[in-house]
Amino acid sequence: MRTVSRVPAIWLWLTILSTGFAAPPGQPPGGLEPEYTIQAGDLLSVKFFYNKDLTEDVVVRPDGRISLQLIPEVQAAGRTPSGLVDVLRGLYSTQLDRPEITVIVRSFSSQRIYVDGEVAKPGELLMSGPLTVLQAIARAGGTTYNAQPKHVLLIRRERDGSPRVLELDLKKARKNATPDRDPILIPFDVVYVSKSGIAHVNTWVDQYIRKNIPIDFGFRIDIND
């Protein structure tokens, strides 16, 4: 898999109206499979190793917050589990001596990804757990006769709001589905199976997202030549 080199000038902002929060900065550069970002509706298990009476399971509210004992409400949605652990350790350090905490996502709220292009059933897919590109395409009915499996695009929103466009080769992925060839999808990823190689990626992404992507949340694209 390689990062498409002709799209650095494209900037994509996807404002997720249903959750009402923006993803925080700090994703490691070049990470193809970022740590899961907690969403509203997720069930979290917050465990205290040496204070088991504080251990509890909580559901992330629609406003993205959770309520725990001894501390004020905490913004969980938009943070990774490890990022939430850091916040909780800081808050509980005023109540406990060197608190040891872990956060486990027990169940995931239903999130959406999109599969389009040369697949049998293009459109929106709900994901309630880990889902790879190959699995998403299979759920969309598989590729059509006209598909070019060596030219599949994965469009992903980075935490700073910019898009990352990755070109995948499904032939290689089917032979050896390594994480870099068959990445795990995250909510609101777009998988596009092309009919042929896309020569002008900048123009294509602009036209595709403006005209074809079946999303019901707000977004804005700026093209800086």
PyMOL commands that set and color helices and strands:
alter all, ss='L'
color gray80, all
select helices_A, chain A and resi 52-54+81-92+133-139+170-175+201-211
alter helices_A, ss='H'
color red, helices_A
select strands_A, chain A and resi 2-3+10-15+43-48+56-59+65-66+74-75+101-107+111-117+123-127+152-157+163-168+190-193+218-223
alter strands_A, ss='S'
color yellow, strands_A
deselect
rebuild
show_as cartoon
